[in-house]
């Protein structure tokens, strides 16, 4: 029968590792300036992050049995990442904007519209895939299909320009100064839908 001392020792090691993982993530965020804490703490946070990484064996060589043992245990227990995985740091995302040029000279801006949570999740997943260089041969075809679906609902549209890009949220400092998210175009396509209609 396993003695209580073994259980207490395992309990202590387990929660020590949880604490080290959480503090490593927390200090990493502070060191990167991703919090509202003063920037004077960044240097101290970086040193504390290195200390937490050392306690987790991350400073040891990749072939080190200690490093491998700790990493294996962390992954097996599901504690390899701390609260920072769920922290409210908003990641960037991708956006497809459609410029609709009407015959009377009007211009409207639209994004692909879907109904329902499942369809919204699928379109977001599709946009993430389009950003990947491996999907470059399919980009124009997929964007063209989206543009045609919008055109079917607005047959008086003459031309559509589709612009795809990444949207980055402002940093904490920029947000405090009232700056909004920024859009960085990656590629765009022009579709002359009247010519498309003639070829069908």
Contact map, one row per residue, 1 for C-alpha under 8 A:
11100000000000000000000000000000000000000000000000000000000000000000000000000000000000000000000000000000000000000000000000000000000000000000000000000000000000000000000000000000000000000000000000000000
11110110000000000000000000000000000000000000000000000000000000000000000000000000000000000000000000000000000000000000000000000000000000000000000000000000000000000000000000000000000000000000000000000000
11111110000000000000000000000000000000000000000000000000000000000000000000000000000000000000000000000000000000000000000000000000000000000000000000000000000000000000000000000000000000000000000000000000
01111111000000000000000000000000000000000000000000000000000000000000000000000000000000000000000000000000000000000000000000000000000000000000000000000000000000000000000000000000000000000000000000000000
00111111100000000000000000000000000000000000000000000000000000000000000000000000000000000000000000000000000000000000000000000000000000000000000000000000000000000000000000000000000000000000000000000000
01111111110000000000000000000000000000000000000000000000000000000000000000000000000000000000000000000000000000000000000000000000000000000000000000000000000000000000000000000000000000000000000000000000
01111111111000000000000000000000000000000000000000000000000000000000000000000000000000000000000000000000000000000000000000000000000000000000000000000000000000000000000000000000000000000000000000000000
00011111111100000000000000000000000000000000000000000000000000000000000000000000000000000000000000000000000000000000000000000000000000000000000000000000000000000000000000000000000000000000000000000000
00001111111110000000000000000000000000000000000000000000000000000000000000000000000000000000000000000000000000000000000000000000000000000000000000000000000000000000000000000000000000000000000000000000
00000111111111000000000000000000000000000000000000000000000000000000000000000000000000000000000000000000000000000000000000000000000000000000000000000000000000000000000000000000000000000000000000000000
00000011111111100000000000000000000000000000000000000000000000000000000000000000000000000000000000000000000000000000000000000000000000000000000000000000000000000000000000000000000000000000000000000000
00000001111111110000000000000000000000000000000000000000000000000000000000000000000000000000000000000000000000000000000000000000000000000000000000000000000000000000000000000000000000000000000000000000
00000000111111111000000000000000000000000000000000000000000000000000000000000000000000000000000000000000000000000000000000000000000000000000000000000000000000000000000000000000000000000000000000000000
00000000011111111100000000000000000000000000000000000000000000000000000000000000000000000000000000000000000000000000000000000000000000000000000000000000000000000000000000000000000000000000000000000000
00000000001111111110000000000000000000000000000000000000000000000000000000000000000000000000000000000000000000000000000000000000000000000000000000000000000000000000000000000000000000000000000000000000
00000000000111111111000000000000000000000000000000000000000000000000000000000000000000000000000000000000000000000000000000000000000000000000000000000000000000000000000000000000000000000000000000000000
00000000000011111111100000000000000000000000000000000001000000000000000001000000000000000000000000000000000000000000000000000000000000000000000000000000000000000000000000000000000000000000000000000000
00000000000001111111110000000000000000000000000000000000000000000000000000000010010000000000000000000000000000000000000000000000000000000000000000000000000000000000000000000000000000000000000000000000
00000000000000111111111000000000000000000000000000000000000000000000000000000000000000000000000000000000000000000000000000000000000000000000000000000000000000000000000000000000000000000000000000000000
00000000000000011111111100000000000000000000000000011011000000000000000000000000000000000000000000000000000000000000000000000000000000000000000000000000000000000000000000000000000000000000000000000000
00000000000000001111111110000000000000000000000000010001000000000000000000000011110000000000000000000000000000000000000000000000000000000000000000000000000000000000000000000000000000000000000000000000
00000000000000000111111111000000000000000000000000000000000000000000000000000000111100000000000000000000000000000000000000000000000000000000000000000000000000000000000000000000000000000000000000000000
00000000000000000011111111100000000000000000000010010000000000000000000000000000010000000000000000000000000000000000000000000000000000000000000000000000000000000000000000000000000000000000000000000000
00000000000000000001111111110000000000000000000111011000000000000000000000000000000000000000000000000000000000000000000000000000000000000000000000000000000000000000000000000000000000000000000000000000
00000000000000000000111111111000000000000000000010000000000000000000000000000000111100000000000000000000000000000000000000000000000000000000000000000000000000000000000000000000000000000000000000000000
00000000000000000000011111111100000000000000000000000000000000000000000000000000001100000000000000000000000000000000000000000000000000000000000000000000000000000000000000000000000000000000000000000000
00000000000000000000001111111110000000000000110110000000000000000000000000000000000000000000000000000000000000000000000000000000000000000000000000000000000000000000000000000000000000000000000000000000
00000000000000000000000111111111000000000000110010000000000000000000000000000000000000000000000000000000000000000000000000000000000000000000000000000000000000000000000000000000000000000000000000000000
00000000000000000000000011111111111000000000000000000000000000000000000000000000000100000000000000000000000000000000000000000000000000000000000000000000000000000000000000000000000000000000000000000000
00000000000000000000000001111111111010001100110000000000000000000000000000000000000000000000000000000000000000000000000000000000000000000000000000000000000000000000000000000000000000000000000000000000
00000000000000000000000000111111110000001111110000000000000000000000000000000000000000000000000000000000000000000000000000000000000000000000000000000000000000000000000000000000000000000000000000000000
00000000000000000000000000011111110000000100000000000000000000000000000000000000000000000000000000000000000000000000000000000000000000000000000000000000000000000000000000000000000000000000000000000000
00000000000000000000000000001111111110100100000000000000000000000000000000000000000000000000000000000000000000000000000000000000000000000000000000000000000000000000000000010000000000000000000000000000
00000000000000000000000000001111111100000000000000000000000000000000000000000000000000001000000000000000000000000000000000000000000000000000000000000000000000000000000000110000000000000000000000000000
00000000000000000000000000001100111110000000000000000000000000000000000000000000000000000000000000000000000000000000000000000000000000000000000000000000000000000000000000010000000000000000000000000000
00000000000000000000000000000000111111000000000000000000000000000000000000000000000000000000000000000000000000000000000000000000000000000000000000000000000000000000000000010000000000000000000000000000
00000000000000000000000000000100101111101000000000000000000000000000000000000000000000000000000000000000000000000000000000000000000000000000000000000000000000000000000000000000000000000000000000000000
00000000000000000000000000000000000111111100000000000000000000000000000000000000000000000000000000000000000000000000000000000000000000000000000000000000000000000000000000000000000000000000000000000000
00000000000000000000000000000000100011111100000000000000000000000000000000000000000000000000000000000000000000000000000000000000000000000000000000000000000000000000000000000000000000000000000000000000
00000000000000000000000000000000000001111110000000000000000000000000000000000000000000000000000000000000000000000000000000000000000000000000000000000000000000000000000000000000000000000000000000000000
00000000000000000000000000000110000011111111100000000000000000000000000000000000000000000000000000000000000000000000000000000000000000000000000000000000000000000000000000000000000000000000000000000000
00000000000000000000000000000111100001111111110000000000000000000000000000000000000000000000000000000000000000000000000000000000000000000000000000000000000000000000000000000000000000000000000000000000
00000000000000000000000000000010000000011111111000000000000000000000000000000000000000000000000000000000000000000000000000000000000000000000000000000000000000000000000000000000000000000000000000000000
00000000000000000000000000000010000000001111111100000000000000000000000000000000000000000000000000000000000000000000000000000000000000000000000000000000000000000000000000000000000000000000000000000000
00000000000000000000000000110110000000001111111110000000000000000000000000000000000000000000000000000000000000000000000000000000000000000000000000000000000000000000000000000000000000000000000000000000
00000000000000000000000000110110000000000111111111000000000000000000000000000000000000000000000000000000000000000000000000000000000000000000000000000000000000000000000000000000000000000000000000000000
00000000000000000000000000000000000000000011111111100000000000000000000000000000000000000000000000000000000000000000000000000000000000000000000000000000000000000000000000000000000000000000000000000000
00000000000000000000000100100000000000000001111111110000000000000000000000000000000000000000000000000000000000000000000000000000000000000000000000000000000000000000000000000000000000000000000000000000
00000000000000000000001110110000000000000000111111111000000000000000000000000000000000000000000000000000000000000000000000000000000000000000000000000000000000000000000000000000000000000000000000000000
00000000000000000000000100000000000000000000011111111100000000000000000000000000000000000000000000000000000000000000000000000000000000000000000000000000000000000000000000000000000000000000000000000000
00000000000000000000000000000000000000000000001111111110000000000000000000000000000000000000000000000000000000000000000000000000000000000000000000000000000000000000000000000000000000000000000000000000
00000000000000000001101100000000000000000000000111111111000000000000000000000000000000000000000000000000000000000000000000000000000000000000000000000000000000000000000000000000000000000000000000000000
00000000000000000001000100000000000000000000000011111111111000000000000000000000000000000000000000000000000000000000000000000000000000000000000000000000000000000000000000000000000000000000000000000000
00000000000000000000000000000000000000000000000001111111111100000000000000000000000000000000000000000000000000000000000000000000000000000000000000000000000000000000000000000000000000000000000000000000
00000000000000000001000000000000000000000000000000111111110000000000000000000000000000000000000000000000000000000000000000000000000000000000000000000000000000000000000000000000000000000000000000000000
00000000000000001001100000000000000000000000000000011111110000000010011000000000000000000000000000000000000000000000000000000000000000000000000000000000000000000000000000000000000000000000000000000000
00000000000000000000000000000000000000000000000000001111111100000110010000000000000000000000000000000000000000000000000000000000000000000000000000000000000000000000000000000000000000000000000000000000
00000000000000000000000000000000000000000000000000001111111110000010000000000000000000000000000000000000000000000000000000000000000000000000000000000000000000000000000000000000000000000000000000000000
00000000000000000000000000000000000000000000000000001100111110000000000000000000000000000000000000000000000000000000000000000000000000000000000000000000000000000000000000000000000000000000000000000000
00000000000000000000000000000000000000000000000000000100111111010110000000000000000000000000000000000000000000000000000000000000000000000000000000000000000000000000000000000000000000000000000000000000
00000000000000000000000000000000000000000000000000000000011111110010000000000000000000000000000000000000000000000000000000000000000000000000000000000000000000000000000000000000000000000000000000000000
00000000000000000000000000000000000000000000000000000000000111110011000000000000000000000000000000000000000000000000000000000000000000000000000000000000000000000000000000000000000000000000000000000000
00000000000000000000000000000000000000000000000000000000000011111011000000000000000000000000000000000000000000000000000000000000000000000000000000000000000000000000000000000000000000000000000000000000
00000000000000000000000000000000000000000000000000000000000111111111000000000000000000000000000000000000000000000000000000000000000000000000000000000000000000000000000000000000000000000000000000000000
00000000000000000000000000000000000000000000000000000000000000111111100000000000000000000000000000000000000000000000000000000000000000000000000000000000000000000000000000000000000000000000000000000000
00000000000000000000000000000000000000000000000000000000100100011111110000000000000000000000000000000000000000000000000000000000000000000000000000000000000000000000000000000000000000000000000000000000
00000000000000000000000000000000000000000000000000000001110111111111111000000000000000000000000000000000000000000000000000000000000000000000000000000000000000000000000000000000000000000000000000000000
00000000000000000000000000000000000000000000000000000000000001111111111100000000000000000000000000000000000000000000000000000000000000000000000000000000000000000000000000000000000000000000000000000000
00000000000000000000000000000000000000000000000000000000000000001111111110000000000000000000000000000000000000000000000000000000000000000000000000000000000000000000000000000000000000000000000000000000
00000000000000000000000000000000000000000000000000000001100000000111111111000000000000000000000000000000000000000000000000000000000000000000000000000000000000000000000000000000000000000000000000000000
00000000000000000000000000000000000000000000000000000001000000000011111111100001000000000000000000000000000000000000000000000000000000000000000000000000000000000000000000000000000000000000000000000000
00000000000000000000000000000000000000000000000000000000000000000001111111110000000000000000000000000000000000000000000000000000000000000000000000000000000000000000000000000000000000000000000000000000
00000000000000000000000000000000000000000000000000000000000000000000111111111000000000000000000000000000000000000000000000000000000000000000000000000000000000000000000000000000000000000000000000000000
00000000000000001000000000000000000000000000000000000000000000000000011111111111000000000000000000000000000000000000000000000000000000000000000000000000000000000000000000000000000000000000000000000000
00000000000000000000000000000000000000000000000000000000000000000000001111111111000000000000000000000000000000000000000000000000000000000000000000000000000000000000000000000000000000000000000000000000
00000000000000000000000000000000000000000000000000000000000000000000000111111110000000000000000000000000000000000000000000000000000000000000000000000000000000000000000000000000000000000000000000000000
00000000000000000000000000000000000000000000000000000000000000000000000011111111000000000000000000000000000000000000000000000000000000000000000000000000000000000000000000000000000000000000000000000000
00000000000000000000000000000000000000000000000000000000000000000000000001111111100000000000000000000000000000000000000000000000000000000000000000000000000000000000000000000000000000000000000000000000
00000000000000000100100000000000000000000000000000000000000000000000000001111111110000000000000000000000000000000000000000000000000000000000000000000000000000000000000000000000000000000000000000000000
00000000000000000000100000000000000000000000000000000000000000000000001001101111110000000000000000000000000000000000000000000000000000000000000000000000000000000000000000000000000000000000000000000000
00000000000000000000110010000000000000000000000000000000000000000000000000000111111110000000000000000000000000000000000000000000000000000000000000000000000000000000000000000000000000000000000000000000
00000000000000000100111010000000000000000000000000000000000000000000000000000011111110000000000000000000000000000000000000000000000000000000000000000000000000000000000000000000000000000000000000000000
00000000000000000000010011000000000000000000000000000000000000000000000000000000111111100000000000000000000000000000000000000000000000000000000000000000000000000000000000000000000000000000000000000000
00000000000000000000010011001000000000000000000000000000000000000000000000000000111111100000000000000000000000000000000000000000000000000000000000000000000000000000000000000000000000000000000000000000
00000000000000000000000000000000000000000000000000000000000000000000000000000000111111100000000000000000000000000000000000000000000000000000000000000000000000000000000000000000000000000000000000000000
00000000000000000000000000000000000000000000000000000000000000000000000000000000001111110000000000000000000000000000000000000000000000000000000000000000000000000000000000000000000000000000000000000000
00000000000000000000000000000000000000000000000000000000000000000000000000000000001111111000000000000000000000000000000000000000000000000000000000000000000000000000000000000000000000000000000000000000
00000000000000000000000000000000000000000000000000000000000000000000000000000000000001111100000000000000000000000000000000000000000000000000000000000000000000000000000000000000000000000000000000000000
00000000000000000000000000000000010000000000000000000000000000000000000000000000000000111110000000000000000000000000000000000000000000000000000000000000000000000000000000000000000000000000000000000000
00000000000000000000000000000000000000000000000000000000000000000000000000000000000000011111000000000000000000000000000000000000000000000000000000000000000000000000000010000000000000000000000000000000
00000000000000000000000000000000000000000000000000000000000000000000000000000000000000001111100000000000000000000000000000000000000000000000000000000000000000000000000110000000000000000000000000000000
00000000000000000000000000000000000000000000000000000000000000000000000000000000000000000111110000000000000000000000000000000000000000000000000000000000000000000000011110000000000000000000000000000000
00000000000000000000000000000000000000000000000000000000000000000000000000000000000000000011111000000000000000000000000000000001000000000000000000000000000000000000011100000000000000000000000000000000
00000000000000000000000000000000000000000000000000000000000000000000000000000000000000000001111100000000000000000000000000010011001000000000000000000000000000000001111000000000000000000000000000000000
00000000000000000000000000000000000000000000000000000000000000000000000000000000000000000000111110000000000000100000000000000010000000000000000000000000000000000001111000000000000000000000000000000000
00000000000000000000000000000000000000000000000000000000000000000000000000000000000000000000011111000000000000110000000000000010000000000000000000000000000000000111100000000000000000000000000000000000
00000000000000000000000000000000000000000000000000000000000000000000000000000000000000000000001111100000000011110000000000000000000000000000000000000000000000000111000000000000000000000000000000000000
00000000000000000000000000000000000000000000000000000000000000000000000000000000000000000000000111110000000011110000000000000000000000000000000000100000000000011110000000000000000000000000000000000000
00000000000000000000000000000000000000000000000000000000000000000000000000000000000000000000000011111000001111000000000000000000000000000000000000000000000000011100000000000000000000000000000000000000
00000000000000000000000000000000000000000000000000000000000000000000000000000000000000000000000001111100001111000000000000000000000000000000000000000000000011111000000000000000000000000000000000000000
00000000000000000000000000000000000000000000000000000000000000000000000000000000000000000000000000111110111100000000000000000000000000000000000000000000000011110000000000000000000000000000000000000000
00000000000000000000000000000000000000000000000000000000000000000000000000000000000000000000000000011111111000000000000000000000000000000000000000000000000111100000000000000000000000000000000000000000
00000000000000000000000000000000000000000000000000000000000000000000000000000000000000000000000000001111110000000000000000000000000000000000000000000000000111000000000000000000000000000000000000000000
00000000000000000000000000000000000000000000000000000000000000000000000000000000000000000000000000000111110000000000000000000000000000000000000000000000000000000000000000000000000000000000000000000000
00000000000000000000000000000000000000000000000000000000000000000000000000000000000000000000000000001111111000000000000000000000000000000000000000000000000000000000000000000000000000000000000000000000
00000000000000000000000000000000000000000000000000000000000000000000000000000000000000000000000000001111111100000000000000000000000000000000000000000000000000000000000000000000000000000000000000000000
00000000000000000000000000000000000000000000000000000000000000000000000000000000000000000000000000111100111110000000000000000000000000000000000000000000000000000000000000000000000000000000000000000000
00000000000000000000000000000000000000000000000000000000000000000000000000000000000000000000000000111000011111000000000000000000000000000000000000000000000000000000000000000000000000000000000000000000
00000000000000000000000000000000000000000000000000000000000000000000000000000000000000000000000011110000001111100000000000000000000000000000000000000000000000000000000000000000000000000000000000000000
00000000000000000000000000000000000000000000000000000000000000000000000000000000000000000000000011110000000111110000000000000000000000000000000000000000000000000000000000000000000000000000000000000000
00000000000000000000000000000000000000000000000000000000000000000000000000000000000000000000001111000000000011111000000000000000000000000000000000000000000000000000000000000000000000000000000000000000
00000000000000000000000000000000000000000000000000000000000000000000000000000000000000000000000111000000000001111100000000000000000000000000000001000100000000000000000000000000000000000000000000000000
00000000000000000000000000000000000000000000000000000000000000000000000000000000000000000000000000000000000000111110000000000000000000000000000000000000000000000000000000000000000000000000000000000000
00000000000000000000000000000000000000000000000000000000000000000000000000000000000000000000000000000000000000011111001100100000000000000000000000000000000000000000000000000000000000000000000000000000
00000000000000000000000000000000000000000000000000000000000000000000000000000000000000000000000000000000000000001111101100000000000000000000000000000000000000000000000000000000000000000000000000000000
00000000000000000000000000000000000000000000000000000000000000000000000000000000000000000000000000000000000000000111111100000000000000000000000000000000000000000000000000000000000000000000000000000000
00000000000000000000000000000000000000000000000000000000000000000000000000000000000000000000000000000000000000000011111110000000000000000000000000000000000000000000000000000000000000000000000000000000
00000000000000000000000000000000000000000000000000000000000000000000000000000000000000000000000000000000000000000001111111000000000000000000000000000000000000000000000000000000000000000000000000000000
00000000000000000000000000000000000000000000000000000000000000000000000000000000000000000000000000000000000000000111111111100000000000000000000000000000000000000000000000000000000000000000000000000000
00000000000000000000000000000000000000000000000000000000000000000000000000000000000000000000000000000000000000000111111111110000000000000000000000000000000000000000000000000000000000000000000000000000
00000000000000000000000000000000000000000000000000000000000000000000000000000000000000000000000000000000000000000000111111111000000000000000000000000000000000000000000000000000000000000000000000000000
00000000000000000000000000000000000000000000000000000000000000000000000000000000000000000000000000000000000000000000011111111100000000000000000000000000000000000000000000000000000000000000000000000000
00000000000000000000000000000000000000000000000000000000000000000000000000000000000000000000000000000000000000000100001111111110000000000000000000000000000000000000000000000000000000000000000000000000
00000000000000000000000000000000000000000000000000000000000000000000000000000000000000000000010000000000000000000000000111111111000000000000000000000000000000000000000000000000000000000000000000000000
00000000000000000000000000000000000000000000000000000000000000000000000000000000000000000000000000000000000000000000000011111111100000000000000000000000000000000000000000000000000000000000000000000000
00000000000000000000000000000000000000000000000000000000000000000000000000000000000000000000000000000000000000000000000001111111110000000000000000000000000000000000000000000000000000000000000000000000
00000000000000000000000000000000000000000000000000000000000000000000000000000000000000000000011100000000000000000000000000111111111000000000000000000000000000000000000000000000000000000000000000000000
00000000000000000000000000000000000000000000000000000000000000000000000000000000000000000000110000000000000000000000000000011111111100000000000000000000000000000000000000000000000000000000000000000000
00000000000000000000000000000000000000000000000000000000000000000000000000000000000000000000000000000000000000000000000000001111111100100000000000000000000000000000000000000000000000000000000000000000
00000000000000000000000000000000000000000000000000000000000000000000000000000000000000000000000000000000000000000000000000000111111110110110000000000000000000000000000000000000000000000000000000000000
00000000000000000000000000000000000000000000000000000000000000000000000000000000000000000000010000000000000000000000000000000011111110100000000000000000000000000000000000000000000000000000000000000000
00000000000000000000000000000000000000000000000000000000000000000000000000000000000000000000000000000000000000000000000000000001111111110000000000000000000000000000000000000000000000000000000000000000
00000000000000000000000000000000000000000000000000000000000000000000000000000000000000000000000000000000000000000000000000000000011111110000000000000000000000000000000000000000000000000000000000000000
00000000000000000000000000000000000000000000000000000000000000000000000000000000000000000000000000000000000000000000000000000000000111111000000000000000000000000000000000000000000000000000000000000000
00000000000000000000000000000000000000000000000000000000000000000000000000000000000000000000000000000000000000000000000000000000111111111110000000000000000000000000000000000000000000000000000000000000
00000000000000000000000000000000000000000000000000000000000000000000000000000000000000000000000000000000000000000000000000000000010111111111000000000000000000000000000000000000000000000000000000000000
00000000000000000000000000000000000000000000000000000000000000000000000000000000000000000000000000000000000000000000000000000000000001111111000000000000000000000000000000000000000000000000000000000000
00000000000000000000000000000000000000000000000000000000000000000000000000000000000000000000000000000000000000000000000000000000010000111111110000000000000000000000000000000000000000000000000000000000
00000000000000000000000000000000000000000000000000000000000000000000000000000000000000000000000000000000000000000000000000000000010000111111111000000000000000000000000000000000000000000000000000000000
00000000000000000000000000000000000000000000000000000000000000000000000000000000000000000000000000000000000000000000000000000000000000011111111100000000000000000000000000000000000000000000100000000000
00000000000000000000000000000000000000000000000000000000000000000000000000000000000000000000000000000000000000000000000000000000000000000111111110000000000000000000000000000000000000000000000000000000
00000000000000000000000000000000000000000000000000000000000000000000000000000000000000000000000000000000000000000000000000000000000000000111111111000000000000000000000000000000000000000000000000000000
00000000000000000000000000000000000000000000000000000000000000000000000000000000000000000000000000000000000000000000000000000000000000000011111111100000000000000100000000000000000000000000000000000000
00000000000000000000000000000000000000000000000000000000000000000000000000000000000000000000000000000000000000000000000000000000000000000001111111110000000000000000000000000000000000000000001000000000
00000000000000000000000000000000000000000000000000000000000000000000000000000000000000000000000000000000000000000000000000000000000000000000111111111000000000000000000000000000000000000000000000000000
00000000000000000000000000000000000000000000000000000000000000000000000000000000000000000000000000000000000000010000000000000000000000000000011111111100000000000000000000000000000000000000000000000000
00000000000000000000000000000000000000000000000000000000000000000000000000000000000000000000000001000000000000000000000000000000000000000000001111111110000000010100000000000000000000000000001000000000
00000000000000000000000000000000000000000000000000000000000000000000000000000000000000000000000000000000000000000000000000000000000000000000000111111111000000000000000000000000000000000000000010000000
00000000000000000000000000000000000000000000000000000000000000000000000000000000000000000000000000000000000000000000000000000000000000000000000011111111100000000000000000000000000000000000000000000000
00000000000000000000000000000000000000000000000000000000000000000000000000000000000000000000000000000000000000010000000000000000000000000000000001111111110000000000000000000000000000000000000000000000
00000000000000000000000000000000000000000000000000000000000000000000000000000000000000000000000000000000000000000000000000000000000000000000000000111111111010000000000000000000000000000000000010000000
00000000000000000000000000000000000000000000000000000000000000000000000000000000000000000000000000000000000000000000000000000000000000000000000000011111111000000000000000000000000000000000000000000000
00000000000000000000000000000000000000000000000000000000000000000000000000000000000000000000000000000000000000000000000000000000000000000000000000001111111000000000000000000000000000000000000000000000
00000000000000000000000000000000000000000000000000000000000000000000000000000000000000000000000000000000000000000000000000000000000000000000000000000111111110000000000000000000000000000000000000000000
00000000000000000000000000000000000000000000000000000000000000000000000000000000000000000000000000000000000000000000000000000000000000000000000000000011111110000000000000000000000000000000000000000000
00000000000000000000000000000000000000000000000000000000000000000000000000000000000000000000000000000110000000000000000000000000000000000000000000000000011111000000000000000000000000000000000000000000
00000000000000000000000000000000000000000000000000000000000000000000000000000000000000000000000000011110000000000000000000000000000000000000000000000010011111110000000000000000000000000000000010000000
00000000000000000000000000000000000000000000000000000000000000000000000000000000000000000000000000011110000000000000000000000000000000000000000000000000000111110000000000000000000000000000000111000000
00000000000000000000000000000000000000000000000000000000000000000000000000000000000000000000000000011100000000000000000000000000000000000000000000000000000011111000000000000000000000000000011111000000
00000000000000000000000000000000000000000000000000000000000000000000000000000000000000000000000001111000000000000000000000000000000000000000000000100000000011111100000000000000000000000000011110000000
00000000000000000000000000000000000000000000000000000000000000000000000000000000000000000000000001110000000000000000000000000000000000000000000000000000000000111110000000000000000000000001111000000000
00000000000000000000000000000000000000000000000000000000000000000000000000000000000000000000000111100000000000000000000000000000000000000000001000100000000000011111000000000000000000000001110000000000
00000000000000000000000000000000000000000000000000000000000000000000000000000000000000000000000111000000000000000000000000000000000000000000000000000000000000001111100000000000000000001111100000000000
00000000000000000000000000000000000000000000000000000000000000000000000000000000000000000000011110000000000000000000000000000000000000000000000000000000000000000111110000000000000000001111000000000000
00000000000000000000000000000000000000000000000000000000000000000000000000000000000000000000011100000000000000000000000000000000000000000000000000000000000000000011111000000000000000111110000000000000
00000000000000000000000000000000000000000000000000000000000000000000000000000000000000000001111000000000000000000000000000000000000000000000000000000000000000000001111100000000000000111100000000000000
00000000000000000000000000000000000000000000000000000000000000000000000000000000000000000001111000000000000000000000000000000000000000000000000000000000000000000000111110000000000011110000000000000000
00000000000000000000000000000000000000000000000000000000000000000000000000000000000000000011100000000000000000000000000000000000000000000000000000000000000000000000011111000000000011100000000000000000
00000000000000000000000000000000000000000000000000000000000000000000000000000000000000000111000000000000000000000000000000000000000000000000000000000000000000000000001111100000000111000000000000000000
00000000000000000000000000000000000000000000000000000000000000000000000000000000000000000000000000000000000000000000000000000000000000000000000000000000000000000000000111111110001111000000000000000000
00000000000000000000000000000000010000000000000000000000000000000000000000000000000000000000000000000000000000000000000000000000000000000000000000000000000000000000000011111110000000000000000000000000
00000000000000000000000000000000111100000000000000000000000000000000000000000000000000000000000000000000000000000000000000000000000000000000000000000000000000000000000001111111000000000000000000000000
00000000000000000000000000000000000000000000000000000000000000000000000000000000000000000000000000000000000000000000000000000000000000000000000000000000000000000000000001111111100000000000000000000000
00000000000000000000000000000000000000000000000000000000000000000000000000000000000000000000000000000000000000000000000000000000000000000000000000000000000000000000000001111111111100000000000000000000
00000000000000000000000000000000000000000000000000000000000000000000000000000000000000000000000000000000000000000000000000000000000000000000000000000000000000000000000001111111111100000000000000000000
00000000000000000000000000000000000000000000000000000000000000000000000000000000000000000000000000000000000000000000000000000000000000000000000000000000000000000000000000011111111000000000000000000000
00000000000000000000000000000000000000000000000000000000000000000000000000000000000000000000000000000000000000000000000000000000000000000000000000000000000000000000000000001111111000000000000000000000
00000000000000000000000000000000000000000000000000000000000000000000000000000000000000000000000000000000000000000000000000000000000000000000000000000000000000000000000000000111111100000000000000000000
00000000000000000000000000000000000000000000000000000000000000000000000000000000000000000000000000000000000000000000000000000000000000000000000000000000000000000000000001000111111110000000000000000000
00000000000000000000000000000000000000000000000000000000000000000000000000000000000000000000000000000000000000000000000000000000000000000000000000000000000000000000000011000110011111000000000000000000
00000000000000000000000000000000000000000000000000000000000000000000000000000000000000000000000000000000000000000000000000000000000000000000000000000000000000000000001111000000001111100000000000000000
00000000000000000000000000000000000000000000000000000000000000000000000000000000000000000000000000000000000000000000000000000000000000000000000000000000000000000000001111000000000111110000000000000000
00000000000000000000000000000000000000000000000000000000000000000000000000000000000000000000000000000000000000000000000000000000000000000000000000000000000000000000111100000000000011111000000000000000
00000000000000000000000000000000000000000000000000000000000000000000000000000000000000000000000000000000000000000000000000000000000000000000000000000000000000000000111000000000000001111100000000000000
00000000000000000000000000000000000000000000000000000000000000000000000000000000000000000000000000000000000000000000000000000000000000000000000000000000000000000011110000000000000000111111000000000000
00000000000000000000000000000000000000000000000000000000000000000000000000000000000000000000000000000000000000000000000000000000000000000000000000000000000000000011110000000000000000011111000000000000
00000000000000000000000000000000000000000000000000000000000000000000000000000000000000000000000000000000000000000000000000000000000000000000000000000000000000000011100000000000000000001111100000000000
00000000000000000000000000000000000000000000000000000000000000000000000000000000000000000000000000000000000000000000000000000000000000000000000000000000000000001111000000000000000000001111110000000000
00000000000000000000000000000000000000000000000000000000000000000000000000000000000000000000000000000000000000000000000000000000000000000001000000000000000000001110000000000000000000000011111000000000
00000000000000000000000000000000000000000000000000000000000000000000000000000000000000000000000000000000000000000000000000000000000000000000000000000000000000111100000000000000000000000001111100000000
00000000000000000000000000000000000000000000000000000000000000000000000000000000000000000000000000000000000000000000000000000000000000000000000100100000000000111000000000000000000000000000111110000000
00000000000000000000000000000000000000000000000000000000000000000000000000000000000000000000000000000000000000000000000000000000000000000000000000000000000001110000000000000000000000000000011111110000
00000000000000000000000000000000000000000000000000000000000000000000000000000000000000000000000000000000000000000000000000000000000000000000000000010010000011110000000000000000000000000000001111111000
00000000000000000000000000000000000000000000000000000000000000000000000000000000000000000000000000000000000000000000000000000000000000000000000000000000000001100000000000000000000000000000000111111100
00000000000000000000000000000000000000000000000000000000000000000000000000000000000000000000000000000000000000000000000000000000000000000000000000000000000000000000000000000000000000000000000111111110
00000000000000000000000000000000000000000000000000000000000000000000000000000000000000000000000000000000000000000000000000000000000000000000000000000000000000000000000000000000000000000000000111111111
00000000000000000000000000000000000000000000000000000000000000000000000000000000000000000000000000000000000000000000000000000000000000000000000000000000000000000000000000000000000000000000000011111111
00000000000000000000000000000000000000000000000000000000000000000000000000000000000000000000000000000000000000000000000000000000000000000000000000000000000000000000000000000000000000000000000001111111
00000000000000000000000000000000000000000000000000000000000000000000000000000000000000000000000000000000000000000000000000000000000000000000000000000000000000000000000000000000000000000000000000111111
00000000000000000000000000000000000000000000000000000000000000000000000000000000000000000000000000000000000000000000000000000000000000000000000000000000000000000000000000000000000000000000000000011111
